[in-house]
Structures are given as structure tokens and as C-alpha cells.
Amino acid sequence: MPVSTDAQGAKIWQLRNRKQTLIRWAGYLAAVAIFMWCWQRISEATTWFFVWDAPRIAADIGGRAWPPRWSYMDNLWEPLWDTLNMATLGTLLALVMAVPVAFLAARNTTPSAVFIRPVALFIIVATRSINSLIWALLLVAVIGPGVFAGLLAIAFRSIGFCAKLLYEAIEEIDHTQVEAITATGASRWQVMAYGIVPQIMPAFAGISVFRWDINIRESTVLGLVGAGGIGLQLQSSLNTLAWPQVTLILIVILAAVVIGEWVSAKVRGAII
């Protein structure tokens, strides 16, 4: 416990008193107890034989998965194109829906902070709280398997992300420009078009490209639940234990993500 004393050894300053120190140590002990309880529950639900045997299984699968089956690449071009379309169109659809939600959620543009803003914030939270795989599962059950279900899953998942960042950018604009345009007698829509939109366009472009980059990664796995794309090829290869094909698909997914990241970085750099 840090303590300062004077020349006679009398205490003149102490970081925490005895009560605060006891409360702090009680918190540490409670945290350790909770951790040990959670670890015990996990340990009871784990088959440790498979855990200890995992290195041998991984080595066996790795040996059978190499080299990749390059001849299978002809079957991946169309699913890869579907995956890129899913990410791109899903992002565009999400932006179309996210922009009005963002304006309704921002304090300085919402028509009603009591009734409309809470609804917009609820939409943002609801769409962000459900993972795209869950959206895909629900949509596949409703409209059937295919790329369209994956596209909608990407779009619904992206609404909350884009709207949240955009409404925060709207609330951080320079209000002097808005006041100047308002003073000229401009209507509400003219103020929005000439005073608000130009200020948030760089943020909007950056958010769009960033979300597109994320959606490329997410769209590669939606096929695992029947939403089309290259993930569907991955699922079928896993089901048939075609490990060389799985390796090739993982390489293609990695390449697609890296290229998407590079394009996203270049576009964001040009915008900013």
C-alpha cells in the first residue's frame, strides 16, 4: 500500500484507507472465485481426450489437405463472384436504408426526439445485435436458400453499423454553417442539402467502404447456412471430407479478403 511519511515517520498521505483496501481485495477474490467456477463448469463439459488428441488429428488432416486441388478452381469462380456481389449489393442496400435512419436518430436532424428518435435508435441496436449468420438462417427459412437470402442478411446486419457511425457524424457537424444557411431563409430540406450533407460526405464515403470491406469477410461464410456464395462450396467440401478442395477454398477466401482490404485502404486513403 503506497504511503508517504514525514521526517519523523508520521504518515502524511496514503493511497487507500483500510476499508478501501479490504473492498479491493474482496473484489479480487470474488473475481478469482468466479473464474474458477466458470473454469470448472467448462472442464466438466469438455471431453479432454479429444483435446489432448487434437494435435495428432490436426496433423493428419493437414497431411491430407496438402497440396491444394488446383483443378477445382474452375468450380469456384462463379461462387466467388456471387460472394462479391452479395457483399457489394448488400452494402448498397444497407446504405439506402441506413441514411434515413441515421438522420432520424441524430439529435440535430430528427423530427421528434421523444417519439421518432427512440424508434430509430431501436432499429440501429436491433440490426447490430443479430449476427449475419443468424440473419441468414432466418432468411433462408423464410425465402429459401440462395444468394438473395445472403444479400439481405448482409444488408440487415449492416444497417445498424452504418447508421450508428453516420448519425454520430451528423451530430458532430459545424452548426455555424447550418445557421448561416438557415439565416438566408432556406427551407428544412435546403438546409439539409447544403448545410449538413456536404459536411458528412467524407464520413459517409469512409463508412461505406469500411463496411464493404467487412461484408466481404462475412459473405464468405454465409454459404455454410445455405445463403449461397463460396461458403456453400466450403460446406459441401467439408461434408465430403475433400480436404484438398477445402485448402484451395480457404486460400481463395484469404486472397479475396486481402484484395478487399487493399482496395478499401486505397479508397479510404483517397477520400481522407
Residue pairs with C-beta under 8 A, 6 or more apart in sequence:
1 14
1 15
1 16
1 21
2 14
2 15
3 11
3 13
3 14
3 15
4 11
4 12
4 13
4 14
5 11
5 12
6 12
16 24
61 243
64 243
64 244
65 243
65 244
65 246
65 247
66 244
66 247
67 244
67 247
68 244
68 245
68 247
68 248
68 251
69 242
69 244
69 245
69 247
69 248
70 248
72 244
72 245
72 248
73 248
73 252
75 233
76 230
76 233
76 248
76 249
76 252
79 223
79 228
79 229
79 230
79 232
79 233
80 229
80 230
80 252
80 256
82 147
82 228
82 229
82 230
83 216
83 219
83 220
83 223
83 229
83 230
83 231
83 256
84 216
84 219
84 256
85 147
85 151
86 147
86 150
86 151
86 154
86 215
86 219
86 222
86 227
86 228
86 229
87 154
87 212
87 215
87 216
87 218
87 219
87 260
88 212
88 215
89 151
90 150
90 151
90 152
90 153
90 154
90 155
90 158
90 215
90 219
91 154
91 155
91 158
91 208
91 211
91 212
91 215
93 151
93 152
93 155
94 154
94 155
94 156
94 157
94 158
94 159
94 162
94 211
95 158
95 162
95 208
95 211
97 155
97 159
98 158
98 159
98 160
98 162
98 163
98 166
99 163
99 166
99 204
101 120
101 123
101 124
101 159
101 163
101 167
102 120
102 162
102 163
102 164
102 166
102 167
102 170
103 109
103 110
103 167
103 170
103 192
104 110
104 111
104 116
104 117
104 119
104 120
105 117
105 120
105 121
105 124
105 163
105 164
105 167
106 167
106 170
106 171
107 113
107 117
107 171
108 170
108 171
108 173
108 175
108 178
109 170
109 192
109 196
110 116
110 117
110 120
120 163
120 167
123 159
123 160
123 163
124 159
124 160
124 163
124 164
124 167
125 160
126 160
127 156
127 157
127 158
127 159
127 160
127 163
128 157
128 160
128 161
128 164
129 160
130 156
130 157
131 157
132 153
132 154
132 156
132 157
132 218
132 222
133 153
133 221
133 222
133 224
133 225
135 152
135 153
135 156
135 157
136 149
136 150
136 153
136 222
136 225
136 226
136 227
137 225
139 149
139 150
139 152
139 153
139 227
140 149
140 225
140 226
140 227
142 149
143 149
143 152
145 226
145 227
145 228
146 226
146 227
146 228
147 227
147 228
147 229
148 228
149 226
149 227
149 228
150 219
150 222
150 223
150 227
150 228
150 229
153 222
153 227
154 215
154 218
154 219
154 222
157 218
158 211
158 214
158 215
161 211
161 214
162 207
162 208
162 211
165 203
165 207
166 200
166 203
166 204
166 207
169 200
169 203
169 204
169 207
170 196
170 200
173 196
173 199
173 200
174 199
177 195
177 199
178 191
178 195
178 196
180 195
181 190
181 191
181 194
181 195
182 191
182 195
186 194
186 195
202 271
202 272
205 267
205 271
206 268
206 271
206 272
209 264
209 267
209 268
209 271
210 264
210 268
212 260
212 264
213 260
213 261
213 263
213 264
216 256
216 257
216 260
217 257
217 260
219 229
219 231
220 229
220 230
220 231
220 253
220 256
220 257
221 231
221 234
222 228
222 229
222 231
223 229
223 230
223 231
223 232
223 233
223 234
223 235
224 231
224 232
224 234
224 235
226 232
230 249
230 252
230 253
230 256
233 245
233 249
234 246
234 249
234 250
234 253
237 243
237 245
237 246
237 249
238 246
